[in-house]
């Protein structure tokens, strides 16, 4: 009897070990997601407490249709669930994948943020709202006049003459755009929008369940 009991116990232990190995080999990728360094958000437009436990960073391009879609579908959920709380922050970093128009729009956003930070997010949204339908996104639409029009409607204390100057060769915010470009390269951003949460870059920025999972595990 004792010999049989010992065999049963050994069998149970063996089965348990096999099950454990199987679980470890097939565990959800979220627990093994590659975590890099947190992106520096110093000097970046940020909603919420910049010292929050969880930092959500969007690398976006004002010429990118997917960025506009993300802002209209995922961002409102993120804001409602987390950004209105003090333990999560959200920052935006400019990406220049679409050439001169991306640069121009980035200069405009940096100028607004420097002159009138309280109006930044309103300008930011209006600039994305001005983006044409996705099938026409390659058409030139980011112009100095268009940017001035948006700034005049969405900001409260922006000097439009200074704003226009910042869109040219005498820009005082060019260094900030260069800083953003450096962060894009440093973090290996390959597509927009790219979303990073506490050092983890999402494979799919539209996977809101994954966004929630990464936030919750660090709260």
FILUMGU-178195 format. One record per residue (C-alpha): residue number from 0; residue in three letters; x, y, z. Coordinates in Angstrom, 1 decimal. Example, Ala and Ser with C-alpha at 12.3 -4.5 7.8 and 13.67 -1.06 7.14 Angstrom:
BEGIN
R   pos   code        X        Y        Z
R     0    Ala     12.3     -4.5      7.8
R     1    Ser     13.7     -1.1      7.1
END
This chain:
BEGIN
R   pos   code        X        Y        Z
R     0    Unk      0.0      0.0      0.0
R     1    Unk      2.8      2.4      1.0
R     2    Unk      4.6      1.7     -2.3
R     3    Unk      1.4      2.4     -4.3
R     4    Unk      0.8      5.6     -2.3
R     5    Unk      4.4      6.7     -3.1
R     6    Unk      3.9      6.1     -6.8
R     7    Unk      0.7      8.1     -6.8
R     8    Unk      2.4     11.0     -5.0
R     9    Unk      5.4     10.9     -7.5
R    10    Unk      2.9     10.8    -10.4
R    11    Unk      1.0     13.9     -9.1
R    12    Unk      4.3     15.8     -8.5
R    13    Unk      5.5     14.9    -12.1
R    14    Unk      2.2     16.1    -13.6
R    15    Unk      2.3     19.3    -11.6
R    16    Unk      5.9     20.0    -12.8
R    17    Unk      4.9     19.4    -16.4
R    18    Unk      1.9     21.7    -16.0
R    19    Unk      4.1     24.4    -14.5
R    20    Unk      6.6     24.2    -17.3
R    21    Unk      3.8     24.4    -19.8
R    22    Unk      2.4     27.6    -18.1
R    23    Unk      5.9     29.2    -18.0
R    24    Unk      6.5     28.5    -21.7
R    25    Unk      3.1     29.7    -22.8
R    26    Unk      2.5     32.6    -20.4
R    27    Unk      0.9     35.7    -21.7
R    28    Unk      3.3     37.9    -23.5
R    29    Unk      2.3     40.9    -21.3
R    30    Unk      4.4     39.4    -18.4
R    31    Unk      7.5     39.2    -20.7
R    32    Unk      7.0     42.4    -22.6
R    33    Unk     10.3     44.0    -23.3
R    34    Unk     10.6     47.0    -20.9
R    35    Unk     13.0     49.7    -21.9
R    36    Unk     13.9     53.0    -20.2
R    37    Unk     11.1     55.4    -19.5
R    38    Unk     10.9     58.1    -22.2
R    39    Unk     12.0     61.5    -20.9
R    40    Unk      8.9     63.8    -20.9
R    41    Unk     10.7     66.8    -19.6
R    42    Unk      9.5     69.8    -21.6
R    43    Unk      6.8     67.7    -23.4
R    44    Unk      3.1     68.6    -23.4
R    45    Unk      1.7     66.4    -20.6
R    46    Unk     -1.7     65.8    -19.1
R    47    Unk     -1.9     64.8    -15.5
R    48    Unk      0.9     64.6    -12.9
R    49    Unk      4.2     64.3    -14.7
R    50    Unk      5.5     62.3    -11.7
R    51    Unk      2.6     59.8    -11.9
R    52    Unk      3.2     56.1    -11.4
R    53    Unk      2.4     55.4    -15.0
R    54    Unk      3.6     57.4    -18.0
R    55    Unk      1.8     57.0    -21.3
R    56    Unk      3.6     58.5    -24.3
R    57    Unk      2.3     58.9    -27.8
R    58    Unk      4.7     59.4    -30.7
R    59    Unk      2.5     61.0    -33.3
R    60    Unk      2.6     62.8    -36.6
R    61    Unk     -0.1     65.4    -37.4
R    62    Unk      0.0     64.2    -41.1
R    63    Unk     -0.7     60.6    -40.0
R    64    Unk     -4.3     59.3    -40.5
R    65    Unk     -3.9     56.5    -38.0
R    66    Unk     -2.8     59.1    -35.4
R    67    Unk     -6.1     61.0    -36.0
R    68    Unk     -8.0     57.7    -35.7
R    69    Unk     -6.2     56.8    -32.4
R    70    Unk     -7.0     60.2    -31.0
R    71    Unk    -10.7     59.8    -31.9
R    72    Unk    -11.2     56.2    -30.7
R    73    Unk     -8.6     55.2    -28.1
R    74    Unk     -7.6     58.4    -26.5
R    75    Unk    -11.1     59.3    -25.2
R    76    Unk    -11.3     55.8    -23.4
R    77    Unk     -7.8     56.4    -22.0
R    78    Unk     -8.7     59.8    -20.7
R    79    Unk    -12.0     58.7    -19.1
R    80    Unk    -10.5     55.6    -17.5
R    81    Unk     -7.1     56.9    -16.4
R    82    Unk     -5.9     60.4    -17.4
R    83    Unk     -8.3     62.2    -15.2
R    84    Unk     -6.6     60.5    -12.2
R    85    Unk     -3.3     61.6    -10.7
R    86    Unk     -1.6     58.3    -11.1
R    87    Unk     -1.4     58.3    -14.9
R    88    Unk      0.1     60.9    -17.2
R    89    Unk     -0.1     61.3    -21.0
R    90    Unk      2.6     63.1    -23.1
R    91    Unk      2.9     63.8    -26.8
R    92    Unk      6.1     63.7    -28.8
R    93    Unk      6.3     64.8    -32.4
R    94    Unk      7.3     62.5    -35.2
R    95    Unk      8.5     63.8    -38.6
R    96    Unk      7.8     60.9    -40.9
R    97    Unk      5.9     63.0    -43.5
R    98    Unk      8.6     65.5    -44.3
R    99    Unk      8.2     69.2    -44.4
R   100    Unk      4.5     69.3    -43.5
R   101    Unk      5.3     67.2    -40.4
R   102    Unk      8.0     69.6    -39.4
R   103    Unk      5.8     72.7    -40.0
R   104    Unk      3.0     71.2    -37.9
R   105    Unk      5.5     70.3    -35.2
R   106    Unk      6.9     73.8    -35.1
R   107    Unk      3.4     75.2    -34.8
R   108    Unk      2.5     72.9    -31.9
R   109    Unk      5.8     73.7    -30.1
R   110    Unk      5.2     77.4    -30.5
R   111    Unk      1.7     77.1    -29.1
R   112    Unk      3.0     75.1    -26.2
R   113    Unk      5.7     77.6    -25.4
R   114    Unk      3.5     80.7    -25.6
R   115    Unk      0.2     79.3    -24.3
R   116    Unk      0.5     75.8    -22.7
R   117    Unk     -3.1     75.9    -21.4
R   118    Unk     -4.3     76.1    -25.0
R   119    Unk     -2.0     73.4    -26.4
R   120    Unk     -4.4     70.4    -26.3
R   121    Unk     -7.2     72.4    -27.9
R   122    Unk     -4.9     73.4    -30.7
R   123    Unk     -3.5     69.8    -30.9
R   124    Unk     -7.0     68.4    -31.4
R   125    Unk     -8.0     71.1    -33.9
R   126    Unk     -4.9     70.4    -36.0
R   127    Unk     -5.8     66.7    -36.2
R   128    Unk     -9.4     67.6    -36.9
R   129    Unk     -8.2     69.7    -39.9
R   130    Unk     -6.6     66.6    -41.4
R   131    Unk     -8.3     65.6    -44.7
R   132    Unk     -9.9     62.2    -45.3
R   133    Unk     -7.3     59.4    -45.1
R   134    Unk     -7.3     58.8    -48.9
R   135    Unk     -6.2     62.4    -49.3
R   136    Unk     -3.7     62.7    -46.5
R   137    Unk     -0.8     62.9    -48.9
R   138    Unk     -2.2     66.1    -50.4
R   139    Unk     -0.5     69.2    -49.0
R   140    Unk     -2.7     70.9    -46.4
R   141    Unk     -0.3     72.0    -43.6
R   142    Unk      0.4     75.6    -44.6
R   143    Unk      1.4     78.7    -42.6
R   144    Unk     -1.9     80.3    -43.3
R   145    Unk     -3.8     77.1    -42.2
R   146    Unk     -1.8     76.9    -39.0
R   147    Unk     -2.4     80.6    -38.2
R   148    Unk     -6.1     80.1    -38.8
R   149    Unk     -6.2     77.2    -36.3
R   150    Unk     -4.1     79.0    -33.7
R   151    Unk     -6.3     82.1    -33.9
R   152    Unk     -9.4     80.0    -33.2
R   153    Unk     -8.0     77.8    -30.4
R   154    Unk     -5.5     79.8    -28.4
R   155    Unk     -6.0     82.7    -26.0
R   156    Unk     -2.6     84.3    -25.7
R   157    Unk     -0.5     83.3    -28.7
R   158    Unk      1.2     86.2    -30.5
R   159    Unk      0.5     85.3    -34.1
R   160    Unk      3.5     87.3    -35.4
R   161    Unk      5.8     85.3    -33.1
R   162    Unk      3.9     82.1    -34.1
R   163    Unk      4.5     82.8    -37.8
R   164    Unk      8.2     83.5    -37.0
R   165    Unk      8.5     80.1    -35.3
R   166    Unk      7.4     78.5    -38.5
R   167    Unk     10.3     79.9    -40.4
R   168    Unk     14.1     80.0    -40.4
R   169    Unk     14.2     82.2    -37.3
R   170    Unk     12.2     79.7    -35.2
R   171    Unk     12.9     79.7    -31.5
R   172    Unk     11.4     76.2    -31.1
R   173    Unk     13.3     74.4    -33.7
R   174    Unk     15.5     72.9    -31.0
R   175    Unk     12.4     71.4    -29.3
R   176    Unk     11.4     69.7    -32.6
R   177    Unk     15.0     68.4    -32.9
R   178    Unk     14.7     67.0    -29.4
R   179    Unk     11.6     65.1    -30.3
R   180    Unk     13.2     63.7    -33.4
R   181    Unk     16.1     62.5    -31.3
R   182    Unk     13.7     60.7    -28.9
R   183    Unk     12.0     59.1    -31.9
R   184    Unk     15.3     57.7    -33.1
R   185    Unk     16.5     56.8    -29.6
R   186    Unk     13.4     54.8    -28.9
R   187    Unk     13.3     53.1    -32.3
R   188    Unk      9.9     54.4    -33.3
R   189    Unk      9.0     52.9    -36.7
R   190    Unk      5.4     53.7    -37.1
R   191    Unk      2.8     56.2    -35.9
R   192    Unk      1.1     56.3    -33.6
R   193    Unk      3.5     54.5    -31.3
R   194    Unk      2.4     54.2    -27.7
R   195    Unk      4.9     53.6    -24.9
R   196    Unk      3.7     52.8    -21.3
R   197    Unk      6.4     52.9    -18.6
R   198    Unk      9.1     51.8    -21.1
R   199    Unk      7.0     49.2    -22.9
R   200    Unk      6.3     49.9    -26.6
R   201    Unk      3.0     48.4    -27.7
R   202    Unk      2.9     46.3    -30.8
R   203    Unk     -0.6     47.4    -31.6
R   204    Unk     -1.5     50.9    -30.4
R   205    Unk     -5.2     50.2    -30.9
R   206    Unk     -5.2     47.2    -28.5
R   207    Unk     -7.0     49.0    -25.6
R   208    Unk     -7.1     45.8    -23.5
R   209    Unk     -3.3     45.7    -23.7
R   210    Unk     -3.1     49.4    -22.7
R   211    Unk     -5.2     48.7    -19.7
R   212    Unk     -3.2     45.6    -18.8
R   213    Unk      0.1     47.5    -18.9
R   214    Unk     -1.3     50.4    -16.9
R   215    Unk     -2.9     48.2    -14.2
R   216    Unk      0.2     46.1    -13.6
R   217    Unk      2.1     49.2    -12.7
R   218    Unk     -0.5     51.0    -10.6
END
